Amino acid sequence: MRAPPFNPPAAPLPSGRLVAPLRVEQIPLGSSRLRDFVEFPWRLYRGDRFWSPPLRADLLGSKALGMTGMLTLQNDYHRTAMVTHFLAWRGDEVVGRVSAAINHRFNDWYKDRFGFFGFFDTINDFDVTRALLDAAREWMAAKGARIMRGPGEYSNATHERQGVLIDGFQSEPCVEQTHNYPYYGELLERYGLHKSKDYHAYITDVCAPSDPRLPQIAHLAATRRGIDVRPIDPRRLQEEIRLVISIYNEAWSQNWGFLPITEGEADALAATLKPILDPGLTQFACVNGEPAAVFGAFPDPNWALRPRWRWYGDSDAIRTARLLRMRRHIPRMRLIFFGIRPPYRRLGIDALLYHTVKQYAQSRNIRWCDMSLLLEDNHMIIRACEFMGGHRYKTWRIYDMPV
């Protein structure tokens, strides 16, 4: 999992025209110029063996892959949000990007006026950062925002890809995790943003011996508490994913940054997860027939999707073909949904679910389990991850500042 650190140059996009005037271009949703917005990080991170972007279709959409991109007018997100995008240019070269968003559903849930900045990428140049964030803040102010929060994608709900990496640069991210150069946090703090919350990722060696108490706790939970476990049923995937989301929405409702996942988002998630689903890694726990908890882990598609920087390119078609070829042989999984409904906590369900999935994962030659994203002050879940043998290996930060 570990590798020597990658040291990016001070300005990852060197150019003989860096002294050209800096200008910021606003790009609305639906513009064909969003392709430049999506392609910029591919040049910024050229050759970085850890950077693992989503498919371009995940952002721009693809009829061939059946994907409605996040940056398209057709995406459900835009029914309850306003967004725009900014590109920073020096001459004819893109040197940075950022989005700005008002998520009305998030603001209604929290009864506040947040503006979110996201898709933040830049060369190591504070002038570029300042120009981009100034543009985003001015747009938010015009929309009535009180606080600017980010980075994320469009916003910072707990189930979204978000945060700036501040620790753990020497390992590749799992699916739905961000990766960036170490200077990002420095630039954001220099601008005046201050920490709002940190998220952690823990990783455990699935093949390592468990805490000797684990099998006993799992056995007692199953026999004395009458707790049954069962795998997700791929034949009813849409219905099953909605059950996952139902448990998640109840179990996570008091967490910082929580926003309920809608049925539309659940259905989109089911379509995304279908190609990589391994039923044995997602288990439900039931008490007297009532769904009480879910342990939702999935083989990490980033293992196959990470750019290879070869002469034949890293198109969506090539990356998808590689994923389909490797999907049954991915040695790493990510635990994304782990929730226990409040009435069923402290019954040993967490130990029973983990023990069940651990045994199955070992039979499938899965070596590592990433458990994330964990709020820094969610001490109960962090203790559970440590009991499972996990250790912290990545941290992301969310920032705030007044608009």
C-alpha positions as CSV (number, residue, x, y, z in Angstrom):
1,M,0.0,0.0,0.0
2,R,2.9,2.4,0.7
3,A,5.1,3.9,-1.9
4,P,7.8,6.6,-2.1
5,P,6.3,10.1,-2.0
6,F,5.5,11.8,-5.2
7,N,7.0,15.4,-5.2
8,P,5.2,17.7,-7.6
9,P,7.0,20.7,-9.0
10,A,6.2,24.0,-7.5
11,A,4.2,24.9,-10.6
12,P,2.9,21.6,-12.1
13,L,2.0,23.3,-15.3
14,P,5.2,25.1,-16.3
15,S,4.9,27.5,-19.3
16,G,6.8,30.2,-20.9
17,R,3.8,32.4,-20.6
18,L,3.3,32.3,-16.9
19,V,3.8,36.1,-16.8
20,A,0.7,36.6,-18.9
21,P,-2.2,38.4,-17.2
22,L,-4.5,36.2,-15.1
23,R,-8.2,36.2,-16.0
24,V,-11.1,34.2,-14.7
25,E,-13.8,32.9,-16.9
26,Q,-17.3,32.0,-15.7
27,I,-18.8,28.8,-17.3
28,P,-22.5,28.1,-16.7
29,L,-24.1,24.7,-16.4
30,G,-24.7,23.3,-19.8
31,S,-21.8,25.0,-21.5
32,S,-19.6,23.0,-23.9
33,R,-16.7,24.7,-22.1
34,L,-17.2,22.4,-19.2
35,R,-15.0,19.9,-21.1
36,D,-12.0,22.2,-20.4
37,F,-13.1,22.3,-16.7
38,V,-13.0,18.5,-16.6
39,E,-9.8,18.1,-18.5
40,F,-7.7,20.5,-16.5
41,P,-6.8,18.1,-13.6
42,W,-5.6,15.5,-16.2
43,R,-2.8,17.9,-17.1
44,L,-2.2,19.1,-13.6
45,Y,-1.7,15.6,-12.2
46,R,0.0,14.1,-15.3
47,G,2.2,11.2,-14.1
48,D,1.0,11.3,-10.5
49,R,0.7,7.6,-9.6
50,F,-1.7,8.3,-6.8
51,W,-4.3,10.5,-8.4
52,S,-7.5,8.6,-9.3
53,P,-10.2,10.6,-11.0
54,P,-13.8,9.6,-11.6
55,L,-14.7,8.6,-15.2
56,R,-15.2,11.6,-17.4
57,A,-18.7,10.2,-18.0
58,D,-19.4,10.6,-14.2
59,L,-19.1,14.3,-14.7
60,L,-20.1,14.9,-18.4
61,G,-22.4,12.0,-18.9
62,S,-22.4,9.2,-21.5
63,K,-25.2,7.6,-23.4
64,A,-23.0,4.6,-24.1
65,L,-22.3,4.0,-20.4
66,G,-25.8,5.0,-19.4
67,M,-24.5,7.8,-17.1
68,T,-26.0,11.2,-16.3
69,G,-23.0,13.3,-15.4
70,M,-22.9,15.5,-12.4
71,L,-22.1,18.5,-14.5
72,T,-25.1,18.1,-16.8
73,L,-28.5,19.8,-16.7
74,Q,-30.2,16.5,-16.5
75,N,-28.6,15.5,-13.2
76,D,-31.2,15.4,-10.3
77,Y,-28.8,17.5,-8.1
78,H,-29.7,20.6,-10.1
79,R,-33.4,20.4,-9.3
80,T,-32.7,21.9,-5.8
81,A,-29.4,23.7,-6.4
82,M,-27.8,26.6,-8.3
83,V,-24.3,26.2,-9.6
84,T,-21.6,27.8,-11.8
85,H,-18.0,27.2,-12.6
86,F,-14.8,29.2,-13.0
87,L,-11.6,28.7,-14.9
88,A,-8.5,30.7,-14.3
89,W,-6.4,31.4,-17.4
90,R,-2.9,32.7,-18.1
91,G,-2.8,33.5,-21.7
92,D,-4.3,30.4,-23.5
93,E,-3.4,28.0,-20.7
94,V,-5.8,26.9,-17.9
95,V,-4.1,27.2,-14.5
96,G,-7.0,26.6,-12.0
97,R,-10.7,25.8,-11.6
98,V,-13.4,26.0,-9.0
99,S,-17.2,25.6,-8.8
100,A,-19.7,27.5,-6.7
101,A,-23.0,26.2,-5.6
102,I,-26.1,27.0,-3.5
103,N,-27.6,23.7,-2.4
104,H,-31.2,24.7,-1.3
105,R,-32.0,21.3,0.1
106,F,-28.9,21.4,2.4
107,N,-29.7,25.0,3.5
108,D,-33.4,24.1,4.2
109,W,-32.3,21.1,6.3
110,Y,-29.9,23.2,8.4
111,K,-31.9,26.4,8.2
112,D,-28.8,28.4,7.2
113,R,-27.3,30.0,4.1
114,F,-24.2,28.1,2.9
115,G,-22.4,28.6,-0.3
116,F,-20.1,25.8,-1.4
117,F,-17.0,25.8,-3.4
118,G,-15.7,22.6,-5.0
119,F,-13.9,20.9,-7.9
120,F,-11.0,23.0,-6.7
121,D,-7.7,22.4,-8.5
122,T,-4.8,24.9,-9.1
123,I,-1.2,25.2,-9.8
124,N,0.9,26.2,-6.8
125,D,0.2,29.9,-7.1
126,F,-1.7,32.0,-4.5
127,D,-2.8,34.6,-7.1
128,V,-4.7,31.9,-8.9
129,T,-6.3,30.6,-5.7
130,R,-7.3,34.1,-4.7
131,A,-8.8,35.0,-8.1
132,L,-10.8,31.8,-8.2
133,L,-12.1,32.0,-4.6
134,D,-12.9,35.7,-5.0
135,A,-15.0,34.9,-8.0
136,A,-16.8,32.1,-6.2
137,R,-17.5,34.3,-3.1
138,E,-18.8,37.1,-5.1
139,W,-21.2,34.8,-6.9
140,M,-22.3,33.3,-3.5
141,A,-22.8,36.7,-2.0
142,A,-25.1,37.7,-4.9
143,K,-27.2,34.6,-4.1
144,G,-27.5,35.5,-0.4
145,A,-25.0,33.1,1.1
146,R,-23.7,33.7,4.6
147,I,-20.9,31.1,4.9
148,M,-18.6,29.7,2.2
149,R,-17.7,26.0,2.8
150,G,-15.6,23.6,0.9
151,P,-14.0,22.1,-0.9
152,G,-16.1,19.3,-2.2
153,E,-17.7,18.5,-5.5
154,Y,-20.7,20.8,-5.6
155,S,-21.4,20.7,-1.9
156,N,-20.4,19.0,1.4
157,A,-23.1,16.6,2.4
158,T,-21.6,13.5,4.1
159,H,-22.3,11.2,1.1
160,E,-20.5,13.4,-1.4
161,R,-16.9,13.2,-2.6
162,Q,-15.3,16.0,-0.6
163,G,-12.5,17.5,1.4
164,V,-8.9,18.6,0.7
165,L,-6.4,15.9,1.6
166,I,-4.0,17.2,4.3
167,D,-2.4,13.9,5.4
168,G,-1.8,10.6,3.6
169,F,-0.4,11.7,0.3
170,Q,1.8,8.6,-0.2
171,S,-1.1,6.2,-1.0
172,E,-3.7,6.1,-3.7
173,P,-7.3,7.1,-2.7
174,C,-10.2,4.7,-2.8
175,V,-13.4,5.3,-4.8
176,E,-15.2,8.6,-4.0
177,Q,-12.1,9.9,-2.1
178,T,-10.2,13.0,-3.2
179,H,-6.4,13.3,-3.8
180,N,-4.5,16.5,-4.2
181,Y,-1.0,18.1,-3.9
182,P,0.1,19.0,-0.4
183,Y,0.1,22.7,-1.1
184,Y,-3.7,22.9,-1.5
185,G,-4.4,23.2,2.2
186,E,-1.7,25.9,2.6
187,L,-3.2,28.0,-0.2
188,L,-6.7,27.7,1.2
189,E,-5.6,28.7,4.7
190,R,-3.6,31.6,3.3
191,Y,-6.7,32.8,1.7
192,G,-8.4,33.0,5.1
193,L,-10.4,29.8,5.3
194,H,-10.4,28.1,8.7
195,K,-11.0,24.4,9.6
196,S,-14.6,23.4,10.1
197,K,-14.2,19.6,10.3
198,D,-11.8,16.8,9.5
199,Y,-12.6,13.4,8.1
200,H,-10.4,10.3,8.5
201,A,-9.8,7.1,6.7
202,Y,-8.8,3.9,8.5
203,I,-7.3,0.9,6.9
204,T,-7.1,-2.7,8.1
205,D,-5.3,-5.8,6.9
206,V,-8.1,-8.3,6.4
207,C,-5.7,-11.2,6.6
208,A,-4.2,-10.1,10.0
209,P,-5.4,-11.9,13.1
210,S,-8.5,-10.3,14.7
211,D,-8.8,-9.2,18.3
212,P,-9.4,-12.6,20.0
213,R,-12.6,-11.2,21.5
214,L,-14.2,-10.6,18.1
215,P,-15.4,-14.2,17.4
216,Q,-16.8,-14.5,20.9
217,I,-18.7,-11.2,20.7
218,A,-20.0,-12.1,17.3
219,H,-21.2,-15.5,18.5
220,L,-22.9,-14.0,21.6
221,A,-24.7,-11.4,19.4
222,A,-26.0,-14.1,17.1
223,T,-27.1,-16.6,19.7
224,R,-28.2,-14.6,22.7
225,R,-29.5,-11.5,21.0
226,G,-31.2,-13.4,18.1
227,I,-29.5,-11.4,15.5
228,D,-29.4,-12.7,11.9
229,V,-27.3,-11.5,9.1
230,R,-27.8,-11.9,5.4
231,P,-26.0,-10.7,2.2
232,I,-27.5,-8.1,-0.2
233,D,-29.7,-9.7,-2.9
234,P,-28.4,-8.6,-6.3
235,R,-31.6,-9.8,-8.0
236,R,-33.5,-7.0,-6.1
237,L,-30.6,-4.5,-6.2
238,Q,-32.7,-1.3,-6.5
239,E,-34.9,-2.4,-3.6
240,E,-31.9,-3.5,-1.5
241,I,-30.0,-0.3,-2.1
242,R,-33.0,1.7,-0.9
243,L,-32.9,-0.4,2.3
244,V,-29.2,0.5,2.7
245,I,-30.1,4.1,2.3
246,S,-33.1,3.9,4.7
247,I,-30.8,2.5,7.4
248,Y,-28.1,5.0,6.6
249,N,-30.5,8.0,6.7
250,E,-31.6,6.9,10.2
251,A,-28.3,5.9,11.6
252,W,-26.4,9.0,10.4
253,S,-29.1,11.6,10.9
254,Q,-27.3,13.3,13.9
255,N,-23.9,13.5,12.2
256,W,-22.3,16.7,11.1
257,G,-22.9,17.5,7.5
258,F,-25.6,14.9,7.1
259,L,-28.2,15.3,4.4
260,P,-30.7,12.5,3.7
261,I,-30.0,10.6,0.5
262,T,-33.1,10.7,-1.8
263,E,-34.6,7.8,-3.6
264,G,-33.4,9.2,-6.9
265,E,-29.8,9.3,-5.5
266,A,-30.3,5.7,-4.2
267,D,-31.3,4.5,-7.7
268,A,-28.4,6.2,-9.3
269,L,-26.1,4.6,-6.7
270,A,-27.5,1.2,-7.5
271,A,-26.7,1.7,-11.2
272,T,-23.2,2.8,-10.3
273,L,-22.5,-0.1,-8.0
274,K,-24.0,-2.9,-10.1
275,P,-20.9,-3.7,-12.1
276,I,-18.7,-4.1,-9.0
277,L,-21.1,-5.5,-6.4
278,D,-19.9,-8.5,-4.5
279,P,-23.0,-9.6,-2.4
280,G,-20.9,-11.2,0.4
281,L,-19.3,-7.8,1.2
282,T,-22.6,-6.1,1.9
283,Q,-24.5,-7.6,4.8
284,F,-27.7,-6.7,6.7
285,A,-28.3,-7.5,10.3
286,C,-31.9,-8.1,11.4
287,V,-33.3,-8.3,14.9
288,N,-36.5,-10.4,15.1
289,G,-36.8,-9.9,11.3
290,E,-36.5,-6.1,11.5
291,P,-33.6,-4.6,9.5
292,A,-31.3,-3.1,12.2
293,A,-27.9,-2.4,10.5
294,V,-25.9,-2.6,7.3
295,F,-22.2,-3.2,6.6
296,G,-21.9,-2.0,3.0
297,A,-18.4,-2.6,1.6
298,F,-17.5,-2.8,-2.1
299,P,-14.5,-3.8,-4.1
300,D,-12.6,-0.6,-4.8
301,P,-12.9,0.3,-8.6
302,N,-10.1,2.8,-8.3
303,W,-7.7,-0.2,-8.2
304,A,-8.6,-0.7,-11.9
305,L,-9.6,2.8,-12.9
306,R,-6.4,4.6,-11.7
307,P,-4.7,6.2,-14.8
308,R,-1.8,4.2,-16.1
309,W,-0.4,7.1,-18.2
310,R,0.4,4.8,-21.1
311,W,0.8,5.8,-24.8
312,Y,-2.7,4.4,-25.6
313,G,-4.3,6.8,-23.2
314,D,-6.7,6.7,-20.3
315,S,-10.1,7.1,-22.0
316,D,-13.3,6.0,-20.3
317,A,-13.6,3.0,-22.6
318,I,-10.1,1.7,-21.7
319,R,-10.5,2.3,-18.0
320,T,-14.0,0.7,-18.0
321,A,-12.7,-2.3,-19.9
322,R,-9.9,-2.7,-17.4
323,L,-12.4,-2.5,-14.5
324,L,-14.6,-5.2,-16.0
325,R,-11.6,-7.4,-16.6
326,M,-10.3,-7.0,-13.0
327,R,-13.4,-6.6,-11.0
328,R,-13.3,-10.1,-9.5
329,H,-9.7,-9.8,-8.5
330,I,-9.5,-6.4,-6.7
331,P,-7.6,-6.9,-3.4
332,R,-9.0,-3.8,-1.7
333,M,-12.5,-2.9,-0.5
334,R,-14.0,0.2,0.8
335,L,-16.5,0.3,3.7
336,I,-18.9,3.0,2.6
337,F,-22.1,2.4,4.5
338,F,-21.8,1.3,8.1
339,G,-24.8,2.2,10.1
340,I,-26.8,0.8,13.1
341,R,-30.2,2.1,13.8
342,P,-30.3,3.8,17.2
343,P,-32.6,1.2,19.0
344,Y,-30.2,-1.6,18.1
345,R,-26.8,-0.1,19.2
346,R,-24.5,-1.7,21.7
347,L,-25.8,-5.2,21.0
348,G,-22.6,-6.5,19.3
349,I,-24.1,-6.1,15.8
350,D,-21.0,-4.2,14.6
351,A,-18.7,-7.1,15.7
352,L,-21.0,-9.7,14.1
353,L,-21.2,-7.9,10.8
354,Y,-17.5,-7.3,10.6
355,H,-16.6,-10.8,11.5
356,T,-19.0,-12.1,8.8
357,V,-17.6,-9.9,6.1
358,K,-14.0,-10.4,7.2
359,Q,-14.3,-14.2,6.8
360,Y,-15.9,-13.8,3.4
361,A,-13.3,-11.3,2.2
362,Q,-10.5,-13.6,3.2
363,S,-12.1,-16.3,1.1
364,R,-12.1,-13.9,-1.9
365,N,-8.4,-13.0,-1.4
366,I,-9.3,-9.4,-0.5
367,R,-6.4,-8.0,1.5
368,W,-7.3,-4.5,2.6
369,C,-10.4,-2.7,3.9
370,D,-10.6,1.1,3.8
371,M,-13.1,2.5,6.3
372,S,-14.1,6.0,5.5
373,L,-15.0,8.8,5.7
374,L,-15.1,9.0,9.5
375,L,-15.8,12.3,11.3
376,E,-12.9,13.2,13.6
377,D,-15.3,13.4,16.6
378,N,-17.3,10.3,15.9
379,H,-15.5,8.4,18.7
380,M,-17.8,5.4,18.7
381,I,-17.2,4.5,15.1
382,I,-13.4,5.3,15.4
383,R,-13.1,2.9,18.4
384,A,-15.0,0.3,16.4
385,C,-12.6,0.7,13.5
386,E,-9.6,0.4,15.8
387,F,-11.1,-2.7,17.4
388,M,-11.3,-4.1,13.8
389,G,-7.5,-3.6,13.6
390,G,-7.7,-0.4,11.6
391,H,-5.2,2.5,11.8
392,R,-5.6,6.0,10.5
393,Y,-3.8,6.6,7.2
394,K,-5.6,9.6,5.5
395,T,-7.2,12.9,6.7
396,W,-9.3,15.4,4.7
397,R,-10.3,18.9,5.8
398,I,-13.4,21.0,5.2
399,Y,-13.0,24.8,5.5
400,D,-15.4,27.7,6.3
401,M,-15.2,31.4,6.1
402,P,-17.8,34.3,6.1
403,V,-19.0,35.4,2.7
